[in-house]
Amino acid sequence: MTYSKMNKAARCAPWLVGFALLGCSDDSKESQADAGTDEPVVDSGGKGIEMSSSFFVSSDTSMTGNLGGLSGADARCDRLAKAADLPKHAWKAYLSVEKGDDGAPVNARDRIGSGPWFNVKGVEVASDLDALHARSGDAEVFVDEHGEKIPGQWAGSPMPVAHDILTGSAADGSVMAGKTCADWTSDVMTDVALVGHSDGLGPNMNANPPFNSWNSSHENGGCNDTAPRGGAGRIYCFAAD
């Protein structure tokens, strides 16, 4: 027991009850400190860092570029978030299409809100849209809904490489015509999609453009099979609210 705690005990001894009202206030902060160890008091009102999560890379994969359109991709994000017990959000897939419900193009950047966004480890991905589209991919930041890194070109990564994330977008988040797997409904080899590198790396850990782009690095090998060239049909999921 420390000197201060001994002092406290002495001041609050039963035979000093006459002075208790003067010297023994029920200070909640001091009580917490006395009752515990030297560990900092942590707010237990939430469920931990994951409660602030507003971004993840999908842990599941898709053999083809047919994701069921934007609605199917959004539902996929929502399902994964619920399964991982993440916060309830309007989860949106970071995908562009040439024709939305009204027939007009839809840019991925216009679907995901205004930020800031945090991964499930509590690390800020970006503060706003401009910051998001100015940054590079990073294996430590662009993680899935369980906090796991995506296999890529980073040192020690498991194989096969699967860092090609479907976006159909240019670096600024706008739609790339002809590169959206027919608005995410195609499983045809002659259709393609733009992908980004979640780890921001190319062969031999090359971090130069365009390998460093998280959302617009290169075309995939075809919408019939997302694996060639380093993919697995993963998508980015953002909280848009």
Secondary structure, 3 states (H helix, E strand, C coil): CCHHHHHHHHHCCHHHHHHHHHHCCCCHHHHHHHHCCCCCCCCCCCCCHHHHCCEEECCCCCCCCCCCHHHHHHHHHHHHHHHCCCCCCCEEECCCECCCCCCCCECHHHCCCCCCEECCCCCEEECCHHHHCCCCCCCCCCEECCCCECCCCCCCCCCCCCCEEECCECCCCCECCCCEHHHHCCCCCCCCEEEEECCCCEHHHECCCCCCCCCCCEECCCCCCCCCCCEEEEEEEEECC
